[in-house]
Amino acid sequence: MPIGKVKWFDAERGFGFVSNPGDEDCYVGKQVLPKGVTELHPGQRIEFDFAAGRRGPQALRVRLLEGPKPRKPIHKYKPEELHSMISDLATLLETKVQPGLLSGHYPERKEGHQIAEILRAVANELDA
């Protein structure tokens, strides 16, 4: 059984690819993962059996050789910058969004989209 490293795996879509020493990359579907394993992580070493499929090599059985490597969180902003963003966001929500909602109206589509983008950026930074 060859040993390869996971190149990428998308848990939502249920598949990914692993490097296959001396051959082309191998397709790995979620149905061949060991019991209790729902996803693979980039760089994770696995042992696998494979066979030729319609679109290239395809894993038939997978055995994990190591757990996922821990990721270091990547923060785009310094804490002081994030503090300022959150303060500005709170002011924006209180002055632009809340009064309209109180009177039964959502923000205009363009304005709502911009505010949602800011909320996502802050959420992603806090989640990193």
BELHU-V408416 format. One record per residue. RES is the residue in three letters. SS is DSSP state (H for helix, E for strand, L for the rest). PSI is psi in radians with two decimals (999 if undefined). Layout:
BEGIN
RES SS PSI
RES SS PSI
END
This chain:
BEGIN
MET L 2.22
PRO E 2.72
ILE E 2.25
GLY E 3.01
LYS E 2.45
VAL E 2.18
LYS E -0.87
TRP E 2.72
PHE E 2.20
ASP E 1.86
ALA L -0.61
GLU L -0.76
ARG L -0.33
GLY L 0.46
PHE E 2.96
GLY E -2.89
PHE E 2.57
VAL E 2.54
SER L 2.49
ASN L 1.78
PRO L 2.19
GLY L 0.11
ASP L 3.11
GLU L 2.83
ASP L 2.62
CYS E 2.33
TYR E 2.38
VAL E 2.03
GLY E 2.72
LYS H -0.40
GLN H -0.28
VAL H 0.03
LEU L 2.62
PRO L 2.73
LYS L 2.31
GLY L -0.18
VAL L 2.21
THR L -0.28
GLU L 2.82
LEU L 2.76
HIS L 2.50
PRO L 2.35
GLY L -0.20
GLN L 2.34
ARG E 2.34
ILE E 2.73
GLU E 2.43
PHE E 2.64
ASP E 2.58
PHE E 2.83
ALA E 2.83
ALA E 2.24
GLY E -3.08
ARG L -0.63
ARG L 0.29
GLY E -3.03
PRO E 2.47
GLN E 2.28
ALA E 2.43
LEU E -0.60
ARG E 2.50
VAL E 2.41
ARG E 2.20
LEU E 2.32
LEU L -0.34
GLU L 2.73
GLY L 3.08
PRO L 2.54
LYS L 2.34
PRO L 2.43
ARG L 2.44
LYS L 2.33
PRO L 2.43
ILE L 1.99
HIS L 2.30
LYS L -0.48
TYR L 2.63
LYS L 2.71
PRO H -0.66
GLU H -0.69
GLU H -0.72
LEU H -0.68
HIS H -0.79
SER H -0.73
MET H -0.77
ILE H -0.68
SER H -0.80
ASP H -0.66
LEU H -0.75
ALA H -0.75
THR H -0.77
LEU H -0.79
LEU H -0.72
GLU H -0.62
THR H -0.55
LYS H -0.74
VAL H -0.87
GLN H -0.75
PRO H -0.70
GLY H -0.76
LEU H -0.67
LEU H -0.59
SER L 0.15
GLY L 0.34
HIS L 2.41
TYR L 2.78
PRO L 2.77
GLU L 2.68
ARG H -0.83
LYS H -0.79
GLU H -0.73
GLY H -0.68
HIS H -0.77
GLN H -0.75
ILE H -0.70
ALA H -0.66
GLU H -0.74
ILE H -0.76
LEU H -0.73
ARG H -0.73
ALA H -0.77
VAL H -0.78
ALA H -0.76
ASN H -0.70
GLU H -0.71
LEU H -0.51
ASP H -0.27
ALA L 999
END
